[in-house]
Amino acid sequence: MTYNHRNLVRKVNNKLIVDEEKLDIFWKYKRKSNKPWRPHHNIKDYVELDTTIVDIETSGLNPVADRIYAIGTRDQSKNVNILMHLDERKILKGFISLISKTKPEILFTYNGISFDLPFIIKRCEIYGIKHPFKIGGRKIRVSTAIPYGYEPLEVHPISIQHNIEHVDVYICVLRWDSNRRQLSDSKSLKQVPIDMGLRHERRLELEYEEILRCWNEGEGSNGWAQIEKYLRLDLEDTALVASKIVPDFYYEKYIAPNTGLDMLTLLGAGSKWSRGLQLACKKYPEPEQKLQFQGGLAGALTGLYHTKPIAQVDISGMHSWIIWNYGLHSKYDIDEISLAMIEYFRGERERIIAIPELSNRQKALKNILNCYYGLLGTGKLAFNDMVAAALVCAYSRRLLKFMLQIIQEMDATIIEYDTDGIYFMHDDPHSVHQQLIAKLPQGITIKLENFAKAMYVPGNGCKNYLLWTPEDKVVKKGSWSSRAKSKIENEHPIQYLTHFLESYEAAEEYHKSLSSQIQSGNYPIDKLVIRRRIRESEIELLKIGKPKQFVTYYTGVNGICTSGNYSKSYYTQLINAKRAELLQIIAPEKLLGGSVQQLSLF
């Protein structure tokens, strides 16, 4: 009987169930045709694009009541033009003339879709100045662009004459950080370059009141020079951030060649694959109904591990390999064009992976490969295929279980696993890696990486752990930098564990020192504050703000507050509780009567 994995999937109510024990992970799909796929046209390198960055400085946020002080532009050759004048009309006319003359391919802003360009448009309308901008009538919901504490952005795209495309780098930043969670809450243009490692120290920053003061000093003054310097730095920071993250969106033209970069930064990844297949297959099948199915396999063993070397093994590009190897393309793609595309992207990525100057393109190809699975399992998209999506996850679970079995047979300690990767502890991680290569299906690329000398997994440890690298750097995964916690809550457990790796006594000495600082009343309040949005049911927080309002607060002597002294007893109890949670896991023998021995500090 011919092997057909689709026959191993059945529908129960609104859920797909896969008989995954019958999946043959050593089977390989034979494609109907080996006809190769190539891009319809060459895509020039991102660095070759003709770009202009735009930023404005204003007297306020209301485009009707306030005015523009200055408009700055910067092109791809780093040429900067600052338009600053007492007569706002001269600024606007100069800017419109510049854009109409240079006609860049891409116009970059930072939050320009919501502020800069609508502000310019309104000021032009007030003065009766003709401009090349048009705000779209239909909003686009960008599901992965979520400002901290808000819902996903819904924006009106802004089109520009002369075939100029507008890209809002702020939206790209939100999408870039939606899974990485590496950036600060505000995503401000001053902080993002620092968080990304593009700047190593803070630059000139002017608050609203300072800009007003500088402007009022008058033309030719030091104040005006400060505004110009500040604007130049904003343009420079936008360029730095755009160069790091926008190429990932730009090279998605491989799969959606008729889609502009402006829309590539707004559309979901699955939508781009859907558009590309519609173009390649010249059809638009009706989307399938969204169905539920089991996702990837994950697990963790709580504890602190440091007695043997620790490393991670994972299958590089697991989902894309599964789709390609087992032929899990959309069933509506009859000619299997998507498999040919995936084969091309895999080969092209392998060809350029070691070429430094093509690193942006290589990273983008990796994202493209990973996003085809998103098309299969997303509702309301042409070429989606729920059975194929369920099988991709089922094959990944089977492969991961097989890897776990091999590692266990080598007497390694499995610490944490998730979808395609496994952390383990063993005397010789390289021997485990070689065994996996020998026993897993041919063609899989298995990486051995993330070596560590220690690893901590808390009670909710899956996708939530700490790693201490051989260079003594602490790598945090999960909630260790939670935005809903104060700095002391995030930092204390990490510091206590770091000292514990030296000795229990060192950890206790650290805890004692921190407690003393708190008790002194001089502990920095900025490490105690929490900044977040108020929920309607939070009675205490509603005393200092309204529902959905952002507030910054900490616990004072009389409860939640925004100023005054902090509660010494509250924060002492807080770190004592954190210490107790840790010792319950890492050194239960230090417990006395079911609770941690209390330190006699005071």
N, C-alpha and C positions, 0 to 999 in steps of 0.2 A: 504494500500500500504506500502511495506517495506521501511523503511528509508534508503536511500543510498546517502550519501553526495557527492559522486563522480558525481552524476547526477546534482548537483548544480553548476558544473564548466563547463564553455564553453570557447572555444578558439576563439578569435577575432584577426585575423592576427597573430602576434607573441606574443600575450599576453593572459593570462588566467584570466577570470573574474569569481568571485565566488558570487553567490546570497546569501550573508552571513546572511541576515535577516531570511532566512529559515533554517539556521543551528540550531539544537537543542542542546544547551549546557548541557542539563540534560540527554541526551541519553548516554548510555555506550555500547561500542562494546563488543560483545560476541565472544571470540576467538574460533577458530575451535578445538583447543586442549589446555589443561592446562598442557601439558607435560613440566616440568621445564627444564631450560638450566643450565649447569654448565661448568666452564672452563675445557678444555681438560686436562690441567695439572696445578699443583700448581705453582704459581709464588712466588718465595721467596721474602722476603722483600728487598727493595732497599739497606738498610744498610748492607745486607749480601753479596753484590756484591764485587768481588775481583777487585779493581780498582788501576790504577796508573795515577797520574797527571804529565804532562811533560811541561816544559817551558825552553826556551833557551835565552841566552844573546849573542849578536853578535856585530861585529865591524861596521855593517851597514846593509842596506836592500837588497843588491845585493849578492845573494848566489854564484855568480861566482867570484866577486872581493873581497868580504868580507869574514870573517871567524867567527866561533863559539868560543866564549870565555868560555862559560859554559853551561852545560845541567843539569837541576835539575829535580828530580823525587820525588814524595810523594805517598805512598800507603794508603790504607783505614785505616791502623793502625797509621797513621801520621808519619811513618818512612820516613825521608828525606835523599836523597843521592845527593850530589852536585859533579858533575864531572867537574873539572876546571884544565886546564893544558896548558903550553906553546905549547905543541905538540897537535894540533887539532885532529890528528888521534887517539891519546890515548883517547880523550873525546868520539869520535864517536864509537870506538871499545868497550869502556866500557859501553856505553849506549846500543848498539846493544846486547851485552852479557847480560846485566841486563834484557832487555825485553825478550830475548829468554829464559832466565833461569826462570824468574818469571811467564811469560805467563799470565798476568792479563786478566780478562774478558773484561774490558773496559779501554781504554786509553783516558784520558781527556786532552784537550788543550784549550787555549783561543786564538781564531783566528788561530789555528794550521792548519786548512784546507787550508788556504791561505798563511800562513807564516812559522810557526815552522817546520811542517813536510816536505813541499817542500824544505825548506832550508837544513834540515838534509839530505834529499834524494840527493840533488845536491852536497853537500859536500862529501857524501859517494861516489858518482859517480866519482868525481874529484880524489879521493884517491884510487879508485878501491876497496872500502870496500863493501862487500856483506851486504845487508840490507833486512828487511822483509816487506818493504812498496811498494805499487803499486798504482799509481794515475789512477783513472778510466778514461776511454775514453769519456764517455758521461756525459755532464753537467746536473745537476738537478737545476731547478729554484725553489727557496724557496720563494714563493710569500709573506709570512708574515715576512720575514727577510729583513727589509729595513733600511739600515744605513741612518741616517738623511741627506737629500739632494741627495740621490742616488736612483737608481732603485733597485728592489728586487735582492738579491744575486743570482748568478748562479755559482755553485761550482762543481768541480770534486771530488766526494767522494774518500777517500783514504782507501784502504783495507790493512790489516795487517795479516801476516801469524800467525799460531798457533790459528786461530779463535778469534783473538783479534779484538774488535770493537772500532772504533774511534769516539768519540763524541766531537764536537767543542762547547764548552760552550758559546762562543760569539754568535753563531747562535741561541742557545737556549735563550740567553738574548734578542736578537732582536725580536724573536717570542713572548716571554713572555711580552714584552713591546709594542707590536704592537697595542693592544687595551687599555692597562692600561695607557700608556703615563705618566709614573711616573719617568722615568730616564732622565739623562742629555743627551745632544746631542751626545757626543762622544762615549758613552758606553765603556769608558776605564776601564781597570781592576782596576785602582786606585779609580775611582769614583763610579762604580756600587755598590760595597759593602756598601758605605756610603749612596747612594740613597735608597738602599734596607733596610737600618737600621741594617746591619750586622756588620758594624764598626761605631763607634761614633766619631772618630777623624781621621785625615789624618795620614798615615803611611809614612815610608821612601820612597822618590821618587828620582830616579836618571835620569836626562836627558841624552841625547845621549853624549854630551860633557863630562859630569861627569863620565859616564861609561868608556869612552876612557881614561880619566885622571886616574881613579882608576886602570884600567888595566895596564897602563904604569908604575905604581908604583912598579910592579913586584911581583913575587910569595912570599907569606908570609907577604906581606905588609898590612897596614890598608886598603888600597884601594881595595885589593882583598877580604878582610873581608867584606867590604861594599857591593861589588857585590854579595857575597854569601848571606849576610843578605837580600839584595833586592830581590834576586831570591827566597829565602825561603818565603818571604812575598807574592810574586806573586803566588807561589804554594798554600799558605794558603788561599789567596783570591779566587783563582779558586775553591778550595775545598768548601769554604763558599757559593759561588754563585751556584755551581753545586748542593749542598745539598738542596738548597732552590727550584730550578726550574726544575732540570732534572727528579725527581721522577714523575712529571706529564706526561712526555713522556714515562718513563719506564713502568708505569702501563698500558699504552695503549696496552701492550702485551695481555691483556685480550681480546681485539677485533681483534688483528692481531698477534697471537701467533708465527707465522713463520717469523715474521719480526724482525730484530735485532734492538737494541737500536740506532745504528748509523743511520739507515734509518728512525726510528720513529721520530728522531729529525729533519729530512729533509722533510718528506712527510706531506701533508695537512691532516687535521683530517678526511675529507670525504674519502680520499684515503685509510685510515686505516680501516674504516668501510667497504669499498668496498672489500678490501683484505680479511677481516674476513668473510664476507658473502660468498665470492667465495669459501673459504675453508669449511664453514659450509654447504652451499647449493650444493657444488660440481658443480657449473655452472658459466658461465660468460655471462650474457645477454648483448646485445648491448646497449650502453648508449643512453639515450634519448637526443633529441635536447634541448638545453637550451631555455627556454621560460621565458618571463617576467610575474610578478604577483605583486600585492600590498603587501607591507611588513607590519610591525607593525604600531600601532597607536601611535602618539605622539603629545603633545601640551603643552603649557605653558601660564601662565598669568603674564605679566610683572609687577614688583613691588617689594617693600620691605615689608616683612611680619614679624611681631614680637609682635603683640598684644595678641596672644593666643599660646598655645603649638603647635608645628609642628612635624609631624612624617610621615613616609612612610609605606605604606602597599604594599606588593607584593606577587605574587604567586611563591613559591619556585619551581624552575625547571619547569617553565610553558611549554616550548616547549616539553620537554621529557614527562611531564604528559599528554599533549594533544595527543601526538603520541601514548602513551600507552593506555589512556582511550578511545580514539575514533578510535583506530585500524588503525592509519595512517602509516602503514609500507609500504615498497616498494612493489608494486604489483608483482614484479618479485620474491619476497621472498614468494613463494606459501605456504610453511609450517610455515610461520609466526615466523621463528627463531629469527628475530630481536626483535619482541615483547617479546619473552621469555627472550632474552638477556637483554633487557631494564628492565624487571621485576626483573631479578636477580640483576642487578646493583643498582636499586632503593632499593631493600631489603638489599643488602650488605652494601650500604652506610648508610642506617638507622641504621643498626646493629653496625657499627663501629664509627658513627659520634661523640660519646662522649668518645672515647678512644684516649687520647692524643698521645700515641706512634704510632697510625695509622693515624695521621692527613694527612700525605703525600698521603697515599693510598685513603683516603676519598676525598681529593681534586681532585685527579686524576679521581676517579669514577664520580664525578660531571662533569668534563670536558668531559668524555666519553659520558655521557648521553646527554649533550648539543650538541655534535658533530654529532649525527645521523641526525638531521635536515640538517646539512651541506651536508651530502651525498645526501639527497633527492633533494636538489635544485641546485646541482653543475653539470655543463655539463661535458661530457667526462668521467664520472665515471660509471662503471657497478653498477646496482641496483639503479641508480637515478630514481626519479619519480616526475615529475614536478607538476602533479595534487595533489599529497599528500603534497608536499611542499607548494603549494598555499593554501590548506585547513588548514595546520598548522597555517599559518599566519592569515587566516580568523577566525578561532576559537579563536586565541589570541585577535583579535580585538573585537569580540563579548563578550568575557569574560571581557575585559577591559572596554568596554562601559557599561556593566551591573554593574561593580564595581563603575564606575563613577556615575551612576544613584543612587545607594544605598547611596553613600557618600553625594551626593547633597541633597537627601531626608532627611538627618540628619543635614542639614543646615551647613555643613562644607564648608570651602573655599578650592577649588581645586587649587593648585598652579602649579604643573607640573606633567605630566604623560608620560610614555614611555614604550611601549611593554607590560610589566608585572608589573610595579610599579607605584604608585601614591603618590605624596607628597600633604599633605593637612594640614589645620589649623583648630583646633577645641578645645573646652574647655576640652573635655575628649576623646583623641584619642583611648583609650582602648574600649570605648563603640562603636566606629565606627568599630574597629577590630572585636568585638564580633558580630555585625550585619552582617558583611561580611561573617563570618564563618557560621552563621545561614542560609544565603540566597544563597550562592554559591553552586555549585554541590558538593556532598559528595566526599571526597577523596583528594580534593585540600588542600595543605598546605599553609596557608596564614600567612605571617610573619608581625609583627609590629616592626619596627626598625628605625634607623637613627633619633632618637629624636633630635630636634633642638629648640633653643630659637629664632632664626631668620633665614630668608632665603631671598636671593635677586635673582631676575630673570631679566636679561636685555632684550633688544628688541629682540635679537635672542636667547631667553632663553631656548628653548627645548634642553635638554641634556647639558645645559650650565648655571650653577648657583653656588651660594655660600651658604654654611650652617654655622651657628655659633652654635656649640654644647653647651650643658650645662656646659662643662668645658672650654668654651671660645676658643676652637680650631676652626680655620676656615678650612672647607673642601671645596676644589675647584673641580668643575666638568666642563669639557669642555675647553674653550680657555683661562682660567685665568692664565695659565703659558705658553702662546704661545711662541714657539721658534722663531717666526718671529718678536717678539717684544722685546724691551729693558726691563730691570728689572723695570725701573721707570714706564713704561706703564702698566706692570703687577701688580705692587705693589700699585701704587697710588690709584686706585679705591677701592681696598680691604681695605686699611688703612682709606680712607675717610669714607667708609661705616661703618667700625668698630667704628670709632669715632662718626659717626652720630647716631649710636644706643645709645650712651651715651647722646648726644645732638647735635643740629645743630651747636651751638656755638663751641663745641669741634671739630667738623669736619672742621669748618672754620679756627680754630686756627691751626689745623694740616696743612691745605692747605697753610696758610700764612707762617708757619714755613718752609715748603718745598720750597715755592717760594723764601724765603729769602736765603735759602741755595744755590739754583740755581743761584740767582743773585750775590752771593758772589764770584762766579767763582771757588769755592772749592768743588763743588759737585763731588762725586767719578765718574770718567769716566767709570769704569767697570759696573756701573748701567745704563749707557746710550748706551753702545755698542750693536750692533746687529750682529750676526754671521750667515750667510747663503750663499747659492749658488747664483751666478749671473745668471739671465736669459738673453737671447740674446737681448731682447728688452729694457733692462734697461740701457739707455744711461749714466745716472749719475754714476751708479756703474761700468760701463765698463771703466770709467776713472781710476779706481783703481785695475782693474783685468780683467780677460778674461771670456767669457761665460763658465758656469758650474764650475767655480772656487769658492772655499769657501773664503769669505772675512769677516773681522771683521771691522766694521766702526761705525761712529756716525756723527752727524751733527755739523760742525764747523762754524766759522764766515763766511766762503766763500762757504759753502755747505758741501757735504759728504766728510769725511776725515778719515784718519787712525792715525793721530797724531795732536798735537797742542791743542789749547783751544776750548772748546765747545761753541756753540751759546747760550748765556743766553736767548735771546728773543725767539728763537725757542722752547726751552724746557719749558720756562714759558708759552708760548702760548699752548704748548702741554698739560700740566697739567690743564690749564684753560679750555681747550676744554673737557678734561675728566671730570672735575668737572661739566661743563655745561650739559653733557650727563646724569650724575647721577642725578642732581637736576631736570632735565626735567621729570624724572621718580619718584623720591622719595619725592620731595618737590617743585612742580611746582609753589606754591604760592610765592616762593622766586625769581621767574623770574620777570623781569621788561621789559615790552615792547617786550616780546617774546624772550628775551635773559637774561642770568644770570647777576645779579647785579655784577659789577666789583669791586674787592677789591682795595681799595686805599692803596697799600702796600708801594709804593716807590715814 
